[in-house]
Structures are given as C-alpha cells and as structure tokens.
Amino acid sequence: MSPLWKDELRIGLCPGRLVLARYARGLTRRLAGREVIPVSDDPVRSLLERVGKADLTVVLSNHYVRYGVLPWTATLRSQEEWLAYARHHFSSTYGAVAADWKVHVSTAGRRRARIACAIDATLLARLREVPGVRSVQPYFMSAFNTRRNAVSGEAWFVLHEPGRLTLGLASRGEWRLVRNRQAPSSWRESLPDLLEREVAARDGEGTDRVFLCTEDDTRDLPAQVGRYRITDLSVAPGASLDSRAALMALN
C-alpha cells in the first residue's frame, strides 16, 4: 500500500483507557472513526493488540509526563547544554527517580524560555517498539498546538482529563509555567483557587483570561468563574460536540 493511502491512527494512551481516532487518507484526510476502549492493566499491551496497518501517533496522557519551564540563559549555547540544564531541573525537583526519564527540550527564539518534558524511558522505549509508531507527543503540547491560533496575549491554557489538570501560563509569546495537578471531581469549582495559588507563588504574576480544553460537557460552563474569564476551546476545529469522549486523539 502506498504511504499516501495508508490510514493514520491517533491513540491517546491513558491509565485505564485507550482513546482512538482513525483518519483515512486519500485525496483528502478525513476522520473515519473514533473509539474509547477501557483497559484494566497495561495500556501499551492493549495497544499492541489493536494496531494494524496504519501510521500511529501516540498522544501521552499528562499522567505520564512531567513538565518544566527553563528560563532563557545566555550561557547555554547548544541543545546539549539545554538538555543538561533540563535534566538538572528535573533531578532537583523530583529526585533520583528522574534519572530514569527521557528528557526533551523545545526549541525557541533567542531570549525565550524553553519548555522541557520528561517521560519514563522504559515506557517510551516500549512505545517506540510498537509497529507503525511515527510520533509520541505529550497531550498538553498536542492540545495546545491544535488550538494555538485561538490563544493570544497573556493567558492561562488549562487542559483537563480524568484525574488530571495541566496548567500553562503564557505571556509575551513564551511559557511562564506549566504545572501538572490532580483533578478532583469538583475541579471546575476549585479551578479559581488553584490558579490563585499559582499566581501567589509567582508574586502576583498571572491573568484573568483562561482558555479551557476538557472532554467534559461544558454547555453549562459559565463565562466567568470567580475573577477568571473562561473561553471554551474543548472542541477542536472541525470536530463535533459528540467527539468529546475521543477529544485526546482528535486534531
């Protein structure tokens, strides 16, 4: 089969479930199907049981990813030096367990902060061995990149998935912070307090503009929660409201 006509499968890998979206290729790329599959133990093993002749993009739940924002430093001149900086950051923050993580640092313009992410090296190696895997992407970055044209100025980008909230603060074209937090069932009500704590920790740096992405039904979501003005970006461009359950794998 010519690669032009080979289907593309985007898979959200999460604790307890796989989120699948299949795209048929041809003269145009179209969504051919989506599915959420509960898994009881090892999601990678469940993934191996379901792959076929398709190019695979794996989107990793934020349960499996750690993030850090690295301020621009004039003394760092090469990508290798930035990687060493990132490894030191994760080691200082998380301790000896960080030695088993694979670290990646984004590129950025001069005088711009860079975002680093860390994934368990064994998990990443297992995913790389799955037939057809072409890319492994952290969910936070995948979700933001799909919606980046809708986010402008100083803003929070808040990504919710079952059990997890990931908060990103962007200002003047760069990330100021990215945080992973547990998400209680009442995460909507507690979101203002969570953001206020982040603002206080940064000596008042923050904004009242929030761009939200969640698979929860947001039709009754108020436009303002506390002092925060909420813009719902949950449904990706071109997706329908009934796609929410498979949101993680849609782009």
ZALUM-165552 format. One record per atom (N, C-alpha, C): residue in three letters; atom name; x, y, z. Coordinates in steps of 0.2 Angstrom, whole numbers. Layout:
% ZALUM-165552
NODE  type  atom   east  north     up
NODE   Ala    CA      X      Y      Z
...
//
This chain:
% ZALUM-165552
NODE  type  atom   east  north     up
NODE   Met     N      4     -6      0
NODE   Met    CA      0      0      0
NODE   Met     C      4      6      0
NODE   Ser     N      3     11     -4
NODE   Ser    CA      7     17     -4
NODE   Ser     C      6     21      2
NODE   Pro     N     11     24      5
NODE   Pro    CA     10     28     11
NODE   Pro     C      5     33     10
NODE   Leu     N      4     36      4
NODE   Leu    CA     -1     41      3
NODE   Leu     C     -8     39      5
NODE   Trp     N     -9     32      4
NODE   Trp    CA    -16     30      6
NODE   Trp     C    -16     26     12
NODE   Lys     N    -11     26     16
NODE   Lys    CA    -11     22     22
NODE   Lys     C    -15     26     28
NODE   Asp     N    -19     23     31
NODE   Asp    CA    -23     26     36
NODE   Asp     C    -18     28     42
NODE   Glu     N    -21     34     45
NODE   Glu    CA    -17     36     51
NODE   Glu     C    -21     35     57
NODE   Leu     N    -18     32     63
NODE   Leu    CA    -22     31     69
NODE   Leu     C    -18     35     74
NODE   Arg     N    -22     40     77
NODE   Arg    CA    -20     44     83
NODE   Arg     C    -23     40     89
NODE   Ile     N    -18     39     94
NODE   Ile    CA    -20     35    100
NODE   Ile     C    -18     39    106
NODE   Gly     N    -23     40    110
NODE   Gly    CA    -22     43    117
NODE   Gly     C    -21     37    122
NODE   Leu     N    -15     37    125
NODE   Leu    CA    -13     32    130
NODE   Leu     C    -14     35    137
NODE   Cys     N    -18     32    141
NODE   Cys    CA    -20     34    147
NODE   Cys     C    -21     28    152
NODE   Pro     N    -20     30    159
NODE   Pro    CA    -21     25    163
NODE   Pro     C    -29     23    163
NODE   Gly     N    -30     16    162
NODE   Gly    CA    -37     14    162
NODE   Gly     C    -40     14    155
NODE   Arg     N    -37     17    150
NODE   Arg    CA    -41     18    143
NODE   Arg     C    -36     19    138
NODE   Leu     N    -39     17    132
NODE   Leu    CA    -36     20    125
NODE   Leu     C    -41     24    122
NODE   Val     N    -39     30    119
NODE   Val    CA    -43     34    115
NODE   Val     C    -41     34    108
NODE   Leu     N    -45     31    103
NODE   Leu    CA    -43     30     96
NODE   Leu     C    -47     35     92
NODE   Ala     N    -43     37     87
NODE   Ala    CA    -46     41     81
NODE   Ala     C    -43     39     75
NODE   Arg     N    -46     36     70
NODE   Arg    CA    -44     34     64
NODE   Arg     C    -45     39     58
NODE   Tyr     N    -40     40     55
NODE   Tyr    CA    -41     45     49
NODE   Tyr     C    -39     41     43
NODE   Ala     N    -44     42     38
NODE   Ala    CA    -42     39     31
NODE   Ala     C    -39     44     27
NODE   Arg     N    -34     41     23
NODE   Arg    CA    -30     46     19
NODE   Arg     C    -32     44     11
NODE   Gly     N    -32     49      8
NODE   Gly    CA    -33     49      0
NODE   Gly     C    -32     56     -2
NODE   Leu     N    -36     58     -7
NODE   Leu    CA    -36     65     -9
NODE   Leu     C    -37     70     -4
NODE   Thr     N    -41     68      1
NODE   Thr    CA    -41     72      7
NODE   Thr     C    -41     68     14
NODE   Arg     N    -39     70     19
NODE   Arg    CA    -39     67     26
NODE   Arg     C    -45     68     29
NODE   Arg     N    -48     62     31
NODE   Arg    CA    -55     63     35
NODE   Arg     C    -55     58     41
NODE   Leu     N    -59     60     46
NODE   Leu    CA    -60     56     52
NODE   Leu     C    -64     50     50
NODE   Ala     N    -62     44     50
NODE   Ala    CA    -66     38     48
NODE   Ala     C    -69     34     54
NODE   Gly     N    -67     36     60
NODE   Gly    CA    -70     33     66
NODE   Gly     C    -66     34     73
NODE   Arg     N    -69     34     78
NODE   Arg    CA    -66     35     85
NODE   Arg     C    -69     30     90
NODE   Glu     N    -65     29     95
NODE   Glu    CA    -67     24    100
NODE   Glu     C    -63     25    106
NODE   Val     N    -67     24    112
NODE   Val    CA    -63     24    119
NODE   Val     C    -64     17    121
NODE   Ile     N    -58     14    123
NODE   Ile    CA    -58      7    125
NODE   Ile     C    -55      7    132
NODE   Pro     N    -59      4    137
NODE   Pro    CA    -57      3    144
NODE   Pro     C    -51     -2    144
NODE   Val     N    -46     -1    148
NODE   Val    CA    -41     -6    149
NODE   Val     C    -40     -7    156
NODE   Ser     N    -38    -13    158
NODE   Ser    CA    -38    -15    165
NODE   Ser     C    -31    -14    168
NODE   Asp     N    -26    -15    164
NODE   Asp    CA    -19    -15    167
NODE   Asp     C    -14    -12    163
NODE   Asp     N    -12    -15    158
NODE   Asp    CA     -6    -12    154
NODE   Asp     C     -8     -9    147
NODE   Pro     N     -9     -2    147
NODE   Pro    CA    -12      1    141
NODE   Pro     C     -7      0    135
NODE   Val     N      0     -1    136
NODE   Val    CA      4     -2    130
NODE   Val     C      2     -9    127
NODE   Arg     N      1    -14    131
NODE   Arg    CA      0    -21    129
NODE   Arg     C     -7    -21    125
NODE   Ser     N    -12    -17    128
NODE   Ser    CA    -18    -17    125
NODE   Ser     C    -17    -13    118
NODE   Leu     N    -13     -8    117
NODE   Leu    CA    -12     -5    111
NODE   Leu     C     -9    -10    106
NODE   Leu     N     -4    -14    108
NODE   Leu    CA     -1    -19    104
NODE   Leu     C     -6    -24    101
NODE   Glu     N    -11    -25    104
NODE   Glu    CA    -17    -30    102
NODE   Glu     C    -21    -27     97
NODE   Arg     N    -21    -20     96
NODE   Arg    CA    -26    -17     92
NODE   Arg     C    -22    -14     86
NODE   Val     N    -16    -13     85
NODE   Val    CA    -13    -10     79
NODE   Val     C    -13    -14     73
NODE   Gly     N    -14    -11     68
NODE   Gly    CA    -14    -14     61
NODE   Gly     C    -10    -11     56
NODE   Lys     N    -12    -10     50
NODE   Lys    CA     -8     -7     45
NODE   Lys     C    -10      0     45
NODE   Ala     N     -7      4     49
NODE   Ala    CA     -8     11     50
NODE   Ala     C     -2     15     53
NODE   Asp     N     -1     21     51
NODE   Asp    CA      4     25     54
NODE   Asp     C      1     27     61
NODE   Leu     N      5     27     66
NODE   Leu    CA      2     28     73
NODE   Leu     C      6     34     76
NODE   Thr     N      1     39     78
NODE   Thr    CA      4     44     83
NODE   Thr     C      1     43     90
NODE   Val     N      5     43     95
NODE   Val    CA      3     41    101
NODE   Val     C      3     48    105
NODE   Val     N     -2     50    108
NODE   Val    CA     -3     55    112
NODE   Val     C     -3     53    120
NODE   Leu     N      2     55    123
NODE   Leu    CA      3     53    130
NODE   Leu     C     -1     57    135
NODE   Ser     N     -5     54    139
NODE   Ser    CA     -9     57    145
NODE   Ser     C     -4     61    149
NODE   Asn     N     -6     66    152
NODE   Asn    CA     -2     70    156
NODE   Asn     C      0     66    163
NODE   His     N     -4     61    164
NODE   His    CA     -2     57    170
NODE   His     C      5     54    169
NODE   Tyr     N      8     53    163
NODE   Tyr    CA     14     50    161
NODE   Tyr     C     20     55    160
NODE   Val     N     18     62    160
NODE   Val    CA     23     67    158
NODE   Val     C     24     72    164
NODE   Arg     N     30     74    164
NODE   Arg    CA     32     80    169
NODE   Arg     C     34     85    164
NODE   Tyr     N     33     91    167
NODE   Tyr    CA     35     97    163
NODE   Tyr     C     39    102    167
NODE   Gly     N     43    106    163
NODE   Gly    CA     46    111    167
NODE   Gly     C     48    117    162
NODE   Val     N     48    123    164
NODE   Val    CA     49    129    160
NODE   Val     C     56    131    162
NODE   Leu     N     61    132    157
NODE   Leu    CA     68    134    158
NODE   Leu     C     68    141    156
NODE   Pro     N     70    145    160
NODE   Pro    CA     71    152    158
NODE   Pro     C     77    153    154
NODE   Trp     N     77    158    149
NODE   Trp    CA     82    159    145
NODE   Trp     C     89    160    148
NODE   Thr     N     94    157    147
NODE   Thr    CA    100    158    150
NODE   Thr     C    106    159    144
NODE   Ala     N    109    165    145
NODE   Ala    CA    114    167    140
NODE   Ala     C    120    162    139
NODE   Thr     N    121    159    145
NODE   Thr    CA    127    154    144
NODE   Thr     C    126    148    141
NODE   Leu     N    120    146    139
NODE   Leu    CA    118    140    136
NODE   Leu     C    118    141    129
NODE   Arg     N    122    138    125
NODE   Arg    CA    123    139    118
NODE   Arg     C    121    133    113
NODE   Ser     N    121    127    116
NODE   Ser    CA    119    122    112
NODE   Ser     C    113    118    114
NODE   Gln     N    110    114    110
NODE   Gln    CA    104    109    113
NODE   Gln     C    107    105    118
NODE   Glu     N    113    102    118
NODE   Glu    CA    115     98    123
NODE   Glu     C    116    101    130
NODE   Glu     N    118    107    130
NODE   Glu    CA    118    111    136
NODE   Glu     C    111    112    139
NODE   Trp     N    106    114    134
NODE   Trp    CA     99    115    137
NODE   Trp     C     97    108    140
NODE   Leu     N     98    102    136
NODE   Leu    CA     96     96    139
NODE   Leu     C     99     95    146
NODE   Ala     N    106     96    147
NODE   Ala    CA    109     95    153
NODE   Ala     C    105    100    159
NODE   Tyr     N    104    106    157
NODE   Tyr    CA    100    110    161
NODE   Tyr     C     93    107    163
NODE   Ala     N     90    105    158
NODE   Ala    CA     83    102    159
NODE   Ala     C     84     96    164
NODE   Arg     N     89     91    163
NODE   Arg    CA     90     85    167
NODE   Arg     C     91     88    174
NODE   His     N     95     93    175
NODE   His    CA     97     95    182
NODE   His     C     90     98    185
NODE   His     N     86    102    181
NODE   His    CA     80    104    184
NODE   His     C     75     98    186
NODE   Phe     N     75     93    182
NODE   Phe    CA     70     88    185
NODE   Phe     C     73     84    190
NODE   Ser     N     80     83    191
NODE   Ser    CA     83     80    196
NODE   Ser     C     82     84    203
NODE   Ser     N     83     90    202
NODE   Ser    CA     82     94    208
NODE   Ser     C     75     94    211
NODE   Thr     N     70     94    206
NODE   Thr    CA     63     94    208
NODE   Thr     C     60     88    210
NODE   Tyr     N     62     82    207
NODE   Tyr    CA     59     75    208
NODE   Tyr     C     64     70    211
NODE   Gly     N     70     72    212
NODE   Gly    CA     75     67    215
NODE   Gly     C     77     62    210
NODE   Ala     N     80     56    213
NODE   Ala    CA     83     51    210
NODE   Ala     C     79     48    204
NODE   Val     N     72     48    205
NODE   Val    CA     68     44    200
NODE   Val     C     69     48    193
NODE   Ala     N     71     54    193
NODE   Ala    CA     71     57    187
NODE   Ala     C     77     55    182
NODE   Ala     N     82     51    185
NODE   Ala    CA     87     48    182
NODE   Ala     C     85     43    176
NODE   Asp     N     78     40    177
NODE   Asp    CA     76     35    173
NODE   Asp     C     71     38    168
NODE   Trp     N     71     45    167
NODE   Trp    CA     67     49    162
NODE   Trp     C     70     51    156
NODE   Lys     N     67     50    150
NODE   Lys    CA     69     53    144
NODE   Lys     C     67     60    144
NODE   Val     N     72     65    143
NODE   Val    CA     70     72    143
NODE   Val     C     71     75    136
NODE   His     N     66     79    134
NODE   His    CA     66     83    128
NODE   His     C     65     91    130
NODE   Val     N     69     95    126
NODE   Val    CA     68    102    127
NODE   Val     C     66    105    120
NODE   Ser     N     61    109    120
NODE   Ser    CA     59    113    114
NODE   Ser     C     64    118    112
NODE   Thr     N     63    119    105
NODE   Thr    CA     67    125    103
NODE   Thr     C     63    131    104
NODE   Ala     N     67    137    104
NODE   Ala    CA     64    143    105
NODE   Ala     C     68    149    102
NODE   Gly     N     66    155    101
NODE   Gly    CA     70    160     99
NODE   Gly     C     74    163    105
NODE   Arg     N     79    167    103
NODE   Arg    CA     84    170    107
NODE   Arg     C     80    174    113
NODE   Arg     N     82    173    119
NODE   Arg    CA     79    176    125
NODE   Arg     C     72    174    126
NODE   Arg     N     71    168    124
NODE   Arg    CA     64    165    125
NODE   Arg     C     65    159    130
NODE   Ala     N     61    158    135
NODE   Ala    CA     61    152    139
NODE   Ala     C     59    146    135
NODE   Arg     N     61    140    137
NODE   Arg    CA     60    134    133
NODE   Arg     C     56    129    138
NODE   Ile     N     52    125    135
NODE   Ile    CA     48    120    139
NODE   Ile     C     51    114    138
NODE   Ala     N     52    110    144
NODE   Ala    CA     55    104    144
NODE   Ala     C     50     99    147
NODE   Cys     N     50     93    144
NODE   Cys    CA     46     87    146
NODE   Cys     C     50     81    147
NODE   Ala     N     48     77    152
NODE   Ala    CA     51     71    154
NODE   Ala     C     46     65    154
NODE   Ile     N     48     59    151
NODE   Ile    CA     44     53    151
NODE   Ile     C     48     48    153
NODE   Asp     N     45     43    157
NODE   Asp    CA     49     37    159
NODE   Asp     C     52     34    153
NODE   Ala     N     58     32    153
NODE   Ala    CA     62     30    147
NODE   Ala     C     60     23    145
NODE   Thr     N     58     19    150
NODE   Thr    CA     56     12    148
NODE   Thr     C     49     12    144
NODE   Leu     N     44     17    147
NODE   Leu    CA     38     17    143
NODE   Leu     C     39     20    136
NODE   Leu     N     43     25    135
NODE   Leu    CA     45     27    129
NODE   Leu     C     48     22    124
NODE   Ala     N     52     18    127
NODE   Ala    CA     56     13    123
NODE   Ala     C     50      8    121
NODE   Arg     N     46      6    125
NODE   Arg    CA     41      1    123
NODE   Arg     C     36      4    118
NODE   Leu     N     35     10    118
NODE   Leu    CA     30     13    113
NODE   Leu     C     34     14    106
NODE   Arg     N     40     15    106
NODE   Arg    CA     44     15    100
NODE   Arg     C     45      9     97
NODE   Glu     N     44      3    100
NODE   Glu    CA     44     -4     98
NODE   Glu     C     37     -6     95
NODE   Val     N     32     -2     96
NODE   Val    CA     25     -4     93
NODE   Val     C     26     -3     85
NODE   Pro     N     24     -8     81
NODE   Pro    CA     24     -7     74
NODE   Pro     C     20     -1     72
NODE   Gly     N     23      3     68
NODE   Gly    CA     19      9     65
NODE   Gly     C     20     15     68
NODE   Val     N     23     15     74
NODE   Val    CA     23     22     78
NODE   Val     C     28     26     75
NODE   Arg     N     25     32     73
NODE   Arg    CA     29     38     70
NODE   Arg     C     31     43     74
NODE   Ser     N     26     44     79
NODE   Ser    CA     27     50     84
NODE   Ser     C     24     49     91
NODE   Val     N     27     51     96
NODE   Val    CA     25     51    103
NODE   Val     C     24     58    105
NODE   Gln     N     18     60    107
NODE   Gln    CA     18     68    109
NODE   Gln     C     14     68    116
NODE   Pro     N     17     73    120
NODE   Pro    CA     14     74    126
NODE   Pro     C      7     78    125
NODE   Tyr     N      2     76    129
NODE   Tyr    CA     -5     78    127
NODE   Tyr     C     -5     86    128
NODE   Phe     N     -2     89    133
NODE   Phe    CA     -3     96    134
NODE   Phe     C      0    100    127
NODE   Met     N      5     98    125
NODE   Met    CA      8    101    119
NODE   Met     C      4    100    113
NODE   Ser     N      1     94    112
NODE   Ser    CA     -3     92    106
NODE   Ser     C     -9     96    106
NODE   Ala     N    -13     96    112
NODE   Ala    CA    -19    100    113
NODE   Ala     C    -18    108    112
NODE   Phe     N    -12    110    114
NODE   Phe    CA    -11    117    113
NODE   Phe     C     -9    119    106
NODE   Asn     N     -5    115    103
NODE   Asn    CA     -3    116     96
NODE   Asn     C     -9    116     91
NODE   Thr     N    -14    112     93
NODE   Thr    CA    -20    112     89
NODE   Thr     C    -24    118     89
NODE   Arg     N    -24    122     95
NODE   Arg    CA    -28    127     96
NODE   Arg     C    -24    134     97
NODE   Arg     N    -18    134     96
NODE   Arg    CA    -13    140     97
NODE   Arg     C    -15    146     94
NODE   Asn     N    -19    145     88
NODE   Asn    CA    -21    151     84
NODE   Asn     C    -27    155     88
NODE   Ala     N    -30    151     92
NODE   Ala    CA    -35    154     96
NODE   Ala     C    -33    157    103
NODE   Val     N    -27    156    105
NODE   Val    CA    -24    159    111
NODE   Val     C    -20    165    110
NODE   Ser     N    -21    170    112
NODE   Ser    CA    -17    176    111
NODE   Ser     C    -16    180    118
NODE   Gly     N    -11    184    118
NODE   Gly    CA     -9    188    123
NODE   Gly     C     -7    184    129
NODE   Glu     N     -8    187    135
NODE   Glu    CA     -6    184    141
NODE   Glu     C    -12    180    143
NODE   Ala     N    -11    173    145
NODE   Ala    CA    -17    169    146
NODE   Ala     C    -15    162    149
NODE   Trp     N    -20    159    153
NODE   Trp    CA    -19    153    155
NODE   Trp     C    -22    148    150
NODE   Phe     N    -18    142    149
NODE   Phe    CA    -21    137    145
NODE   Phe     C    -22    131    150
NODE   Val     N    -28    129    151
NODE   Val    CA    -30    124    156
NODE   Val     C    -32    118    152
NODE   Leu     N    -29    112    153
NODE   Leu    CA    -31    106    150
NODE   Leu     C    -33    101    155
NODE   His     N    -39     98    154
NODE   His    CA    -42     94    159
NODE   His     C    -43     87    156
NODE   Glu     N    -41     82    159
NODE   Glu    CA    -43     75    158
NODE   Glu     C    -44     71    164
NODE   Pro     N    -48     66    164
NODE   Pro    CA    -50     62    170
NODE   Pro     C    -44     62    175
NODE   Gly     N    -45     65    181
NODE   Gly    CA    -40     64    186
NODE   Gly     C    -34     69    186
NODE   Arg     N    -34     73    180
NODE   Arg    CA    -28     77    179
NODE   Arg     C    -29     84    176
NODE   Leu     N    -26     89    179
NODE   Leu    CA    -26     96    177
NODE   Leu     C    -19     98    175
NODE   Thr     N    -18    101    169
NODE   Thr    CA    -12    104    167
NODE   Thr     C    -13    111    166
NODE   Leu     N     -9    115    169
NODE   Leu    CA    -10    122    169
NODE   Leu     C     -4    125    165
NODE   Gly     N     -5    129    160
NODE   Gly    CA      1    133    157
NODE   Gly     C     -1    140    157
NODE   Leu     N      4    144    159
NODE   Leu    CA      3    152    159
NODE   Leu     C      8    154    153
NODE   Ala     N      5    158    148
NODE   Ala    CA      9    160    143
NODE   Ala     C      9    168    143
NODE   Ser     N     14    171    142
NODE   Ser    CA     14    178    142
NODE   Ser     C     20    181    137
NODE   Arg     N     18    186    133
NODE   Arg    CA     23    189    128
NODE   Arg     C     26    184    124
NODE   Gly     N     22    179    122
NODE   Gly    CA     25    174    117
NODE   Gly     C     29    168    119
NODE   Glu     N     29    167    126
NODE   Glu    CA     33    162    129
NODE   Glu     C     29    159    135
NODE   Trp     N     31    153    137
NODE   Trp    CA     28    150    143
NODE   Trp     C     31    152    149
NODE   Arg     N     27    154    154
NODE   Arg    CA     30    156    160
NODE   Arg     C     30    150    165
NODE   Leu     N     25    146    165
NODE   Leu    CA     25    140    169
NODE   Leu     C     20    135    166
NODE   Val     N     22    128    167
NODE   Val    CA     17    123    166
NODE   Val     C     17    118    172
NODE   Arg     N     11    117    174
NODE   Arg    CA     11    113    181
NODE   Arg     C      6    107    179
NODE   Asn     N      7    101    182
NODE   Asn    CA      3     96    182
NODE   Asn     C      0     95    189
NODE   Arg     N     -7     95    190
NODE   Arg    CA    -10     94    196
NODE   Arg     C    -16     89    196
NODE   Gln     N    -17     85    201
NODE   Gln    CA    -23     81    202
NODE   Gln     C    -29     85    201
NODE   Ala     N    -34     82    198
NODE   Ala    CA    -40     85    197
NODE   Ala     C    -46     81    201
NODE   Pro     N    -49     84    206
NODE   Pro    CA    -54     81    209
NODE   Pro     C    -61     82    205
NODE   Ser     N    -66     78    207
NODE   Ser    CA    -72     78    203
NODE   Ser     C    -75     85    203
NODE   Ser     N    -73     89    208
NODE   Ser    CA    -76     96    208
NODE   Ser     C    -71    101    205
NODE   Trp     N    -67     99    200
NODE   Trp    CA    -62    103    198
NODE   Trp     C    -64    110    195
NODE   Arg     N    -70    110    192
NODE   Arg    CA    -72    117    190
NODE   Arg     C    -73    122    196
NODE   Glu     N    -76    120    201
NODE   Glu    CA    -77    124    207
NODE   Glu     C    -70    126    210
NODE   Ser     N    -65    121    210
NODE   Ser    CA    -59    123    213
NODE   Ser     C    -54    126    209
NODE   Leu     N    -55    127    202
NODE   Leu    CA    -50    130    197
NODE   Leu     C    -48    137    199
NODE   Pro     N    -53    141    201
NODE   Pro    CA    -51    148    203
NODE   Pro     C    -46    148    209
NODE   Asp     N    -47    144    214
NODE   Asp    CA    -42    144    220
NODE   Asp     C    -35    141    217
NODE   Leu     N    -36    136    213
NODE   Leu    CA    -29    133    211
NODE   Leu     C    -25    138    207
NODE   Leu     N    -28    142    203
NODE   Leu    CA    -25    147    199
NODE   Leu     C    -22    153    203
NODE   Glu     N    -26    154    208
NODE   Glu    CA    -24    160    213
NODE   Glu     C    -18    157    217
NODE   Arg     N    -18    151    219
NODE   Arg    CA    -12    149    222
NODE   Arg     C     -5    149    218
NODE   Glu     N     -6    148    211
NODE   Glu    CA     -1    148    206
NODE   Glu     C      1    156    206
NODE   Val     N     -4    160    205
NODE   Val    CA     -2    167    205
NODE   Val     C      2    170    211
NODE   Ala     N     -1    168    217
NODE   Ala    CA      3    170    223
NODE   Ala     C     10    167    223
NODE   Ala     N     11    161    221
NODE   Ala    CA     18    158    221
NODE   Ala     C     22    162    216
NODE   Arg     N     19    166    212
NODE   Arg    CA     23    170    207
NODE   Arg     C     23    177    208
NODE   Asp     N     22    179    215
NODE   Asp    CA     22    186    217
NODE   Asp     C     17    190    213
NODE   Gly     N     11    187    211
NODE   Gly    CA      6    191    208
NODE   Gly     C      6    190    200
NODE   Glu     N     11    187    197
NODE   Glu    CA     11    186    190
NODE   Glu     C      5    182    188
NODE   Gly     N      1    184    183
NODE   Gly    CA     -5    180    181
NODE   Gly     C     -9    184    177
NODE   Thr     N    -15    181    175
NODE   Thr    CA    -20    185    171
NODE   Thr     C    -27    182    173
NODE   Asp     N    -32    185    171
NODE   Asp    CA    -39    183    172
NODE   Asp     C    -42    179    166
NODE   Arg     N    -38    179    161
NODE   Arg    CA    -40    175    155
NODE   Arg     C    -38    168    155
NODE   Val     N    -43    164    154
NODE   Val    CA    -42    156    154
NODE   Val     C    -45    153    148
NODE   Phe     N    -41    149    144
NODE   Phe    CA    -43    145    139
NODE   Phe     C    -43    138    141
NODE   Leu     N    -49    135    140
NODE   Leu    CA    -50    128    143
NODE   Leu     C    -51    123    138
NODE   Cys     N    -48    117    139
NODE   Cys    CA    -49    112    135
NODE   Cys     C    -51    106    139
NODE   Thr     N    -57    103    139
NODE   Thr    CA    -59     97    143
NODE   Thr     C    -64     93    139
NODE   Glu     N    -64     86    140
NODE   Glu    CA    -69     82    137
NODE   Glu     C    -75     82    141
NODE   Asp     N    -76     85    146
NODE   Asp    CA    -82     86    150
NODE   Asp     C    -87     90    146
NODE   Asp     N    -93     89    147
NODE   Asp    CA    -98     93    144
NODE   Asp     C    -98    100    147
NODE   Thr     N    -97    105    143
NODE   Thr    CA    -96    112    145
NODE   Thr     C   -102    117    143
NODE   Arg     N   -107    114    141
NODE   Arg    CA   -113    118    138
NODE   Arg     C   -116    122    144
NODE   Asp     N   -115    120    150
NODE   Asp    CA   -117    124    156
NODE   Asp     C   -111    128    159
NODE   Leu     N   -106    128    156
NODE   Leu    CA   -100    131    159
NODE   Leu     C   -101    139    159
NODE   Pro     N   -100    142    165
NODE   Pro    CA   -101    150    165
NODE   Pro     C    -95    153    161
NODE   Ala     N    -97    159    159
NODE   Ala    CA    -92    163    155
NODE   Ala     C    -86    165    160
NODE   Gln     N    -88    166    166
NODE   Gln    CA    -84    168    171
NODE   Gln     C    -84    164    178
NODE   Val     N    -79    162    181
NODE   Val    CA    -78    158    187
NODE   Val     C    -74    162    191
NODE   Gly     N    -77    165    197
NODE   Gly    CA    -73    170    201
NODE   Gly     C    -71    176    197
NODE   Arg     N    -64    177    197
NODE   Arg    CA    -62    183    193
NODE   Arg     C    -60    181    186
NODE   Tyr     N    -60    174    185
NODE   Tyr    CA    -57    172    178
NODE   Tyr     C    -63    171    173
NODE   Arg     N    -61    174    167
NODE   Arg    CA    -65    174    161
NODE   Arg     C    -63    167    157
NODE   Ile     N    -68    163    156
NODE   Ile    CA    -67    157    153
NODE   Ile     C    -69    157    145
NODE   Thr     N    -64    154    141
NODE   Thr    CA    -65    153    134
NODE   Thr     C    -65    146    133
NODE   Asp     N    -70    142    131
NODE   Asp    CA    -70    135    130
NODE   Asp     C    -67    133    123
NODE   Leu     N    -62    130    123
NODE   Leu    CA    -58    128    117
NODE   Leu     C    -59    120    116
NODE   Ser     N    -63    117    120
NODE   Ser    CA    -63    110    120
NODE   Ser     C    -64    106    114
NODE   Val     N    -68    108    110
NODE   Val    CA    -70    105    103
NODE   Val     C    -65    108     98
NODE   Ala     N    -60    104     96
NODE   Ala    CA    -55    106     91
NODE   Ala     C    -58    108     85
NODE   Pro     N    -55    112     81
NODE   Pro    CA    -58    115     74
NODE   Pro     C    -59    109     70
NODE   Gly     N    -66    109     68
NODE   Gly    CA    -68    103     63
NODE   Gly     C    -71     98     67
NODE   Ala     N    -71     97     73
NODE   Ala    CA    -74     92     77
NODE   Ala     C    -81     93     79
NODE   Ser     N    -85     88     81
NODE   Ser    CA    -92     89     83
NODE   Ser     C    -92     88     90
NODE   Leu     N    -98     91     93
NODE   Leu    CA    -99     90    100
NODE   Leu     C    -99     83    103
NODE   Asp     N   -101     78     99
NODE   Asp    CA   -101     71    101
NODE   Asp     C    -94     68    100
NODE   Ser     N    -89     72     99
NODE   Ser    CA    -82     69     99
NODE   Ser     C    -79     70    105
NODE   Arg     N    -82     73    110
NODE   Arg    CA    -79     75    116
NODE   Arg     C    -75     69    120
NODE   Ala     N    -78     63    120
NODE   Ala    CA    -75     57    123
NODE   Ala     C    -69     55    120
NODE   Ala     N    -68     57    113
NODE   Ala    CA    -62     55    110
NODE   Ala     C    -57     61    109
NODE   Leu     N    -58     66    113
NODE   Leu    CA    -55     73    112
NODE   Leu     C    -47     72    111
NODE   Met     N    -45     68    116
NODE   Met    CA    -37     67    116
NODE   Met     C    -34     65    110
NODE   Ala     N    -38     61    105
NODE   Ala    CA    -35     59     99
NODE   Ala     C    -36     63     93
NODE   Leu     N    -41     68     94
NODE   Leu    CA    -43     72     88
NODE   Leu     C    -38     78     87
NODE   Asn     N    -37     80     81
NODE   Asn    CA    -33     86     79
NODE   Asn     C    -36     89     73
//
